[in-house]
């Protein structure tokens, strides 16, 4: 079969199903089953029948709103490509800016200590370790399903030559978590569960992202309240905190950080679309 015919039909199918980027998703799915990059699709003349069948199955699943990354098994994040699938939160492009802030903040530090609370796929922790190889990074995850993906990705990056990242099973709100690091950590970063209970989210999120990575109580900030206590305990004076949040929390989360009393220089940062996206602060 001709790739152009397959892609046109698949894009129409996905568009009819309400997928936001039907043509791009179709191309990425076809590239995945062919084992080539999306850019190499232009060089493909025909698609074998068995590959076309697999492609059709994936298109049907994507039309049923299974996340694209679950179907390809991969999620790009900054300079990495991470394994993802059922049971783990799919890292979003918006979170790359939080990673970039953390990396820029630590640039020039000799051996900075970093803790990623609620690591999921390991996107933040592994990007920091990849781009700051002198950093000592701990990734904390409490979800038994998600931590398997954290461990898998950490092992894959170590095998590729990146510095090892310690993966720890634990709750970011646990008062006993990482007690041995109290007052010594240079930076705490987190993309915590922050979706308010009852909020309407896309089917890809509602049906496939793990609940522990999503829901944050009535205002979405219940977990963050406990996270602030842990971060204040772990950080050294002058250490930094970065927390991602929902669009509508651009005032509430900075106010919560200020009210805690242990932080100064509280700043909220927009994403590339101009929406409030993450809050940073310095430990007093």
C-alpha positions as CSV (number, residue, x, y, z in Angstrom):
1,X,0.0,0.0,0.0
2,X,1.1,3.6,-0.6
3,X,2.0,5.5,2.6
4,X,0.3,8.6,1.3
5,X,-3.0,6.8,0.9
6,X,-2.7,5.2,4.3
7,X,-1.9,8.5,6.0
8,X,-4.7,10.4,4.4
9,X,-7.2,7.8,5.4
10,X,-5.8,7.6,8.9
11,X,-5.7,11.4,9.4
12,X,-9.4,11.6,8.4
13,X,-10.3,8.8,10.8
14,X,-8.5,10.5,13.7
15,X,-9.9,14.0,12.8
16,X,-13.4,12.5,12.9
17,X,-12.6,11.1,16.3
18,X,-11.7,14.5,17.6
19,X,-7.9,13.9,17.9
20,X,-6.2,17.3,18.0
21,X,-3.3,16.6,15.6
22,X,-4.6,13.9,13.3
23,X,-2.0,14.1,10.6
24,X,1.0,14.2,12.9
25,X,-0.3,11.3,15.0
26,X,-0.9,9.2,11.9
27,X,2.6,9.9,10.7
28,X,4.1,9.1,14.1
29,X,2.2,5.8,14.3
30,X,3.2,4.8,10.8
31,X,6.8,5.6,11.5
32,X,6.6,3.6,14.7
33,X,5.3,0.4,13.0
34,X,7.9,0.8,10.2
35,X,10.7,1.4,12.6
36,X,11.8,4.6,11.0
37,X,11.8,8.3,12.0
38,X,8.9,10.4,10.9
39,X,11.2,12.3,8.5
40,X,12.1,9.1,6.8
41,X,8.5,8.4,5.8
42,X,9.1,10.4,2.6
43,X,11.5,7.7,1.4
44,X,9.0,4.8,1.9
45,X,7.5,3.7,-1.3
46,X,5.2,0.9,-0.2
47,X,4.1,-0.5,3.1
48,X,3.9,-4.3,3.5
49,X,0.4,-5.8,4.2
50,X,1.3,-7.0,7.7
51,X,2.6,-3.6,8.7
52,X,-0.5,-1.9,7.2
53,X,-2.7,-4.2,9.4
54,X,-0.7,-3.2,12.6
55,X,-1.0,0.4,11.6
56,X,-4.7,0.2,11.2
57,X,-5.0,-1.4,14.6
58,X,-3.0,1.5,16.2
59,X,-5.1,4.1,14.4
60,X,-8.3,2.5,15.7
61,X,-6.8,2.6,19.2
62,X,-5.8,6.2,18.8
63,X,-9.3,7.1,17.6
64,X,-10.5,5.5,20.8
65,X,-8.3,8.1,22.5
66,X,-5.5,5.8,23.7
67,X,-2.5,8.2,24.2
68,X,-0.2,8.3,21.2
69,X,2.8,7.7,23.5
70,X,1.2,4.5,24.8
71,X,0.9,3.2,21.3
72,X,4.5,4.1,20.2
73,X,5.9,3.3,23.7
74,X,8.0,6.4,23.6
75,X,7.8,10.0,24.8
76,X,10.3,12.7,23.9
77,X,11.4,15.0,26.6
78,X,14.1,17.6,26.1
79,X,17.1,15.6,24.8
80,X,15.8,12.2,25.9
81,X,13.3,9.7,24.7
82,X,11.6,7.9,27.6
83,X,9.7,4.6,27.7
84,X,6.1,5.1,28.7
85,X,2.9,3.0,28.8
86,X,-0.1,2.0,30.9
87,X,0.5,2.9,34.6
88,X,2.6,6.0,34.2
89,X,1.9,9.7,33.5
90,X,3.0,10.7,30.1
91,X,5.4,13.6,30.3
92,X,4.2,16.8,28.6
93,X,6.2,19.3,26.6
94,X,5.2,22.1,29.1
95,X,7.2,20.3,31.8
96,X,10.4,20.7,29.8
97,X,10.5,24.4,30.9
98,X,10.6,23.4,34.5
99,X,13.5,21.0,33.7
100,X,15.2,23.8,31.9
101,X,14.8,26.2,34.8
102,X,16.3,23.6,37.2
103,X,19.2,22.9,34.9
104,X,20.0,26.6,34.4
105,X,19.7,27.3,38.2
106,X,22.3,24.6,39.0
107,X,24.7,25.4,36.2
108,X,28.1,25.9,37.6
109,X,27.5,24.1,40.8
110,X,30.2,21.5,41.6
111,X,28.1,18.5,42.7
112,X,24.5,19.7,43.2
113,X,22.1,17.5,45.1
114,X,18.6,17.2,43.5
115,X,15.4,15.5,44.6
116,X,12.5,14.9,42.1
117,X,9.3,14.3,44.1
118,X,6.7,12.3,42.2
119,X,9.0,11.3,39.4
120,X,6.7,9.1,37.2
121,X,8.6,8.3,34.0
122,X,11.7,10.0,35.5
123,X,11.5,12.9,32.9
124,X,12.7,15.6,35.3
125,X,15.3,13.6,37.2
126,X,16.8,11.9,34.2
127,X,17.0,15.2,32.2
128,X,18.8,16.9,35.0
129,X,21.2,14.0,35.4
130,X,21.7,13.9,31.6
131,X,22.5,17.6,31.3
132,X,24.3,18.0,34.6
133,X,26.3,14.8,34.9
134,X,27.9,16.0,38.2
135,X,24.5,16.2,39.9
136,X,23.5,13.7,42.5
137,X,19.8,13.0,41.7
138,X,17.2,11.1,43.6
139,X,13.8,10.3,42.0
140,X,10.9,9.6,44.4
141,X,7.7,7.8,43.3
142,X,5.0,6.2,45.4
143,X,2.8,4.6,42.7
144,X,3.8,0.9,42.4
145,X,3.0,0.8,38.7
146,X,4.7,4.1,37.9
147,X,7.9,3.4,39.7
148,X,8.5,0.4,37.4
149,X,8.7,2.9,34.5
150,X,11.0,5.2,36.6
151,X,13.3,2.3,37.2
152,X,13.2,1.1,33.6
153,X,14.1,4.5,32.3
154,X,16.8,5.1,34.9
155,X,18.4,1.8,34.0
156,X,18.2,2.6,30.3
157,X,19.8,6.0,30.7
158,X,22.6,4.5,32.9
159,X,23.2,1.9,30.2
160,X,23.5,4.7,27.7
161,X,26.2,6.3,29.8
162,X,24.3,8.9,31.9
163,X,25.1,9.2,35.6
164,X,23.0,6.8,37.8
165,X,19.8,8.2,39.3
166,X,18.7,6.8,42.6
167,X,15.1,5.7,42.4
168,X,13.3,5.5,45.7
169,X,9.8,4.2,46.5
170,X,8.2,6.8,48.8
171,X,5.4,9.4,49.4
172,X,6.5,13.0,48.8
173,X,4.4,14.0,51.9
174,X,5.9,11.4,54.2
175,X,7.7,13.2,57.2
176,X,10.3,10.4,57.3
177,X,11.2,10.6,53.6
178,X,14.9,11.1,53.0
179,X,15.5,12.3,56.5
180,X,19.3,11.7,56.0
181,X,19.3,14.6,53.4
182,X,17.6,17.2,55.6
183,X,19.0,20.6,55.1
184,X,21.5,19.5,52.4
185,X,19.6,19.4,49.1
186,X,20.3,22.2,46.5
187,X,17.1,21.8,44.5
188,X,13.8,20.1,44.8
189,X,11.6,19.8,41.7
190,X,8.2,18.3,41.3
191,X,5.4,17.8,38.8
192,X,2.9,16.7,41.5
193,X,-0.8,15.7,41.2
194,X,-2.6,19.1,40.9
195,X,-5.9,18.5,39.0
196,X,-8.8,19.5,41.2
197,X,-11.2,16.7,42.1
198,X,-14.1,16.6,39.6
199,X,-12.3,18.6,36.9
200,X,-13.1,17.6,33.3
201,X,-10.0,16.3,31.6
202,X,-9.5,14.8,28.1
203,X,-10.2,11.1,27.7
204,X,-6.5,10.3,27.2
205,X,-5.9,11.7,30.6
206,X,-9.0,10.4,32.4
207,X,-8.9,6.9,31.1
208,X,-5.1,6.3,30.9
209,X,-3.1,8.5,33.2
210,X,-2.8,7.0,36.7
211,X,-5.1,8.6,39.3
212,X,-2.2,9.1,41.8
213,X,-0.5,11.4,39.2
214,X,-3.6,13.5,38.6
215,X,-6.0,14.3,41.4
216,X,-5.0,16.8,44.1
217,X,-8.1,17.3,46.2
218,X,-10.9,20.0,46.0
219,X,-8.6,22.8,44.9
220,X,-5.9,20.6,43.4
221,X,-3.3,21.6,46.0
222,X,-3.7,19.1,48.8
223,X,-0.6,17.2,47.8
224,X,1.4,20.4,47.2
225,X,0.7,21.4,50.9
226,X,2.5,18.3,52.0
227,X,5.2,18.7,49.4
228,X,6.1,22.1,50.7
229,X,6.7,20.7,54.2
230,X,9.0,18.0,52.7
231,X,10.8,20.5,50.5
232,X,11.4,23.0,53.3
233,X,12.9,20.2,55.4
234,X,15.2,18.8,52.6
235,X,16.5,22.1,51.2
236,X,19.5,23.9,52.5
237,X,19.3,27.6,53.1
238,X,19.5,29.2,49.6
239,X,18.3,26.0,48.0
240,X,15.7,26.1,45.2
241,X,12.2,24.7,44.7
242,X,10.3,24.3,41.5
243,X,6.7,23.0,41.2
244,X,4.5,22.6,38.2
245,X,0.8,23.6,38.5
246,X,-2.4,23.9,36.5
247,X,-3.2,27.0,34.4
248,X,-5.8,28.2,37.0
249,X,-3.3,27.9,39.9
250,X,-1.0,30.7,38.8
251,X,-2.0,32.8,41.8
252,X,-3.1,30.2,44.3
253,X,0.1,28.1,44.3
254,X,2.6,31.1,44.7
255,X,0.3,32.4,47.5
256,X,0.5,29.0,49.2
257,X,4.3,28.9,48.9
258,X,4.5,32.5,50.4
259,X,2.1,31.6,53.2
260,X,4.2,28.6,54.2
261,X,6.8,30.9,55.5
262,X,10.0,29.0,54.7
263,X,10.6,30.5,51.2
264,X,11.5,33.8,49.6
265,X,11.8,35.0,45.9
266,X,8.5,33.3,45.0
267,X,8.0,33.7,41.2
268,X,5.5,32.2,38.8
269,X,6.5,31.3,35.3
270,X,4.4,31.0,32.1
271,X,4.8,28.3,29.5
272,X,5.4,29.0,25.9
273,X,1.7,29.6,25.3
274,X,1.8,32.3,28.0
275,X,-0.2,30.2,30.5
276,X,0.8,30.1,34.2
277,X,2.8,26.8,34.5
278,X,5.3,26.6,37.4
279,X,6.3,28.3,40.6
280,X,9.8,28.7,41.9
281,X,11.1,29.8,45.3
282,X,14.3,30.0,47.4
283,X,14.6,28.4,50.8
284,X,15.2,31.0,53.6
